[in-house]
Amino acid sequence: MTNNNKDQQRVAAEEQELNGQHTEALETDEPGAEPAVDEQKELETVRAERDRYLDQLQRSVAEFTNYRRRSEQERAQLVPIVRRDVLLQFLPVMDDLERAMAQIPEDKWSDGWVTGLVMIESKFRNLLERADVTPIDPVGEPFDPSRHEAVATEPGTDGSTVVEVYQKGYAIGDVLIRPAMVKTGAPQDEDGETPRAEA
């Protein structure tokens, strides 16, 4: 049973009680005496006050429900933004780690310190995966300015395709955390040659 139904039942019971008292007062009056006008006015005043309080209660409940719904929506919108901002702080560290590992000579991969770096990189990758972060490594894909940031273009090409990635981009689902920093050029033909744009 909702609070409104309980309030309405309580108000109805009070009204019956007041009506019963009013009837008793009428029965105890002397025969031929008119009902007291003050009691009728008091009953109307109490009813008006009751209706006013009930209306205020219903409005308050509706306002609180709307406030709670608005708060939940704002919180749901804020979570991806906060997650994106926190993860954005980690990405430069991941970039530096990947660059450092790319410079390790072949003969050093069995050294203990390299094993430690590999474990650290693995932990970073696992952290990103648990947060549903996917890397954007778009070599060979058509250039998309909403997901890629072109910092160079091969001369004489139309720049329609990503030919090199300088820095990976990252996204959480459809939400872009950071665009991929890329070099654009023309797509390679079947022979693996890059056609030049006509002058």
PyMOL commands that set and color helices and strands:
alter all, ss='L'
color gray80, all
select helices_A, chain A and resi 3-28+37-102+106-108+112-130
alter helices_A, ss='H'
color red, helices_A
select strands_A, chain A and resi 133-136+148-153+161-167+169-172+175-178+180-185
alter strands_A, ss='S'
color yellow, strands_A
deselect
rebuild
show_as cartoon
